[in-house]
Amino acid sequence: MAKKISCTHGSGHFKITFNIVLLILSAKHDVLHLSMFVTRLFSLVLLSLFPVLVKAQTDVRVFKEAQFSSERVSTAWKRYSDTVKRAFAAQGIMWPACDVFIRAFKSQNDLELWARNDQAEPFKLVKTFRVCAISGALGPKRQQGDKQVPEGFYFIDDFNAHSEYHLSLEINYPNYSDQTQTKGARAGGNIFIHGGCLTVGCLPMGDDGISELYTACLGARLNGQEHIPVHIFPTRMTQKGINYLKNSFQGNTEKQQFWASLKSGYDYFEQHHQLAPVLYGADGKYLNQ
């Protein structure tokens, strides 16, 4: 019998907890009113959770209906959900997953899908996909029309079931760092992980690849994960990779400093298989984590 995993993604429990603490403090000096305290506590929890749960369920239902109204999504789900389920099961991860994470490496044309059963657990690598084309050079995207694939720490912003490239997952480029580092230029946008094999700043992975990845991410989204992290690196940030970047871009201090800020996030994940919080300085630069 399959074990049911309870997903927790943080949804405003601070307010509930704070109110409960206030109740406990007000009741601890009055043992005679314990039954009243328990009744009030139970009522508070129900009242606090009800609007959140109703809205969340409504939003997920509307999102699901919109997605599966697309023949492309429903076909991808029917064709690949069993494949995705087996890949997750091979790593001891339930399907649909609670948490998935995407990591891409431009030099290697690799896109990794990681997942876990619970936020307290480390991520496990589920599958590595092939990115079939890369435009631009190594380095971050800094303005509209530069053909660069962004580098940095992002998340999936939208599931596009009606993409010109079969299916696509939109990345939240430009993020705060990108917006503050464009130096007055227009940052651009519309950066996707998508099907097909043509690109001007996106990550194409063929129709089969995006169908499988889209199915995996959609399952997590329907299971409560609102933000799916996406980390994009110029290369694997090992010592060999860093040496390659230093030798290939000698004298480009700006890129070297930017890549150094990405490496701390890469190193943290490599060591713990957990995601470090993404932090920005006042100038928009990533802070070492």
Protein Blocks (a to p, Z undefined) as FASTA:
>chain_A
ZZdddddehjoklmmmmmmmmmmmmmmmmmklmmmmmmmmmmmmmmmmmmmmmmmmmmmm
mmmmmmmmpmklmmmmmmmmmmmmmmmmmnopacddfbdcddddfklopacddddfbfkb
ccddfbdcddfbdehjedddfbehklpacedddddfbdcfkbfklpacddfbdcfklmmm
nnopaebeaiacdehjbdehiacebjklmmmmmmmmmmmmmnopabacddddfbdcbfkl
mmmmmmmmghilmlmmmmmmmmmmmmmmmmnopacdddddfkopacdZZ
